[in-house]
Amino acid sequence: MPWLAVATLALAVILTAFGLALKDETFVLIRPTVGALAFAAILAVGALARPSLLERTLGYRLQLERQGWAVLHMAWITLSLLSAGANEVARRVLSTDHWAIYNVASDPALFGLIYLATRWIAEWYWIED
């Protein structure tokens, strides 16, 4: 079972349900922060498992040394925390309309950074056959 996908789906469903129930603009603005922090927490707990959460999820495609998986977890956690921090800055500094534009652009940028970090780490820690 792809636990990372299950955890991400559960998180999305919970946050969407809260948003619909509260009908509050503030929750809409902080949802990406809460989501990013929760994702970072899921990754942190998943890093303690053996095999780790990312290794279980991506291990069929990536053959990394043990240290590589730890570095990958730290990179994803760091990017999630930076995403939460950036959303908080944007939420406080930008108007709601400008924040919405930021929010639409920030997710693809985050996914791109996660992809690049994963690729670089995989190149560095790949297990040679």
Secondary structure, DSSP 8 states (H G I E B T S, - for coil): --HHHHHHHHHHHHHHHHHHHH--HHHHHHHHHHHHHHHHHHHHHHHHSSS-HHHHHHTTT--B-HHHHHHHHHHHHHHHHHHHHHHHHHHHHS-HHHHHHHHHHHHHHHHHHHHHHHHHHHHHHB---
